[in-house]
Amino acid sequence: MLKYIGIRLVQLIPVVLGATFLTFLLIYLTPGDAAMKRLTAQGAAIDEEVLEQTREEMGLNRPFPVQYLHWLTGLFHGDLGLSYQDNRPVSQKLAEGMGNTLTLTLSALALAIAVSLPLGFLAAVKKGSLLDHGIRIFAFTGNSLPNFLISVVCMYWFCIRLQLLPVVADDSLKGLLLPCLTLAIPLSGQFIRQIRAEILEQLGKEYVTGAKNRGIRKRFLYFSHIFRNCLPSLFTFLALSAGTLMGGSVVIETIFRWPGLGELAMDAISHRDYPVIQGFVVLMSLIYVFLNLLADIGGRLIDPRRECQVP
């Protein structure tokens, strides 16, 4: 286990470096001028001399390898640089948005689990029944609808028609509900299908038939044996979904104006704020790789029979 963890941590380095390099290259090749954006936002008079001076101050006149290596050297020293928009440290801006993004992600996960566990379990136990078909239709529909469409429908009903929730979210509980619901609906569809498939697989195994023949109560069999044997796979799926959810909440945070990392990243992209974009990519890469490792370790701890394959 320790050898496996050590190797996976070492593998983190090329993954993060590769992600940052590709992101930096794509931004560098994208048409537009970050210096022009900055001067326009400040309302300053723009002429060629001022524009050239601003480019020099921002380091945009240097060749691409020099720009990237300069940023990478700062990263190794814990310095993500300063934002082009307001000259604030990138790490500070990311820290401010991180709390709200974690709150949204964990809330959506909790809601999805609360809905998916009983529905997935009932769909598996009542396989082929009207209830099973209804749950599967709900799961298929939720998993098929894009997040932006769900957000528009939720806005229309809860904000415009019923006037129960604010259109623009803040960091209050009422502001959290709609983006949380929007993220939880498609996630619930995925969880229900996963839980149903795992339980059906366990129900077809010989130990279940033997337990039923010995007269073991169904409730004890379901929760002490079947569900327990499903936990490693479900934990892995949950951990990987958490990483995908954090990175994929960019659109939802932008639509609802939720003050998290997603809105920060979209704003940085529109202003060509290279340091913030790079900081976001590094943070998301670290989180996703860490959750991937956590999923493997957690599944191994839940079920010691599973072996960690050392790459």
Secondary structure by P-SEA (a helix, b strand, c coil): caaaaaaaaaaaaaaaaaaaaaaaaaaaaccccaaaaaaaaacccccaaaaaaaaaaacccccaaaaaaaaaaaaaaccccccccccccaaaaaaaaaaaaaaaaaaaaaaaaaacaaaaaaaaaacccaaaaaaaaaaaaaaaccaaaaaaaaaaaccccccccccccccccccccaaaaaaaaaaaaaaaaaaaaaaaaaaacaaaaaaaaacccaaaaacccccccaaaaaaaaaaaaaaaaaaaaaaaaaaaccccaaaaaaaaaaacaaaaaaaaaaaaaaaaaaaaaaaaaaaaaaccccccccc
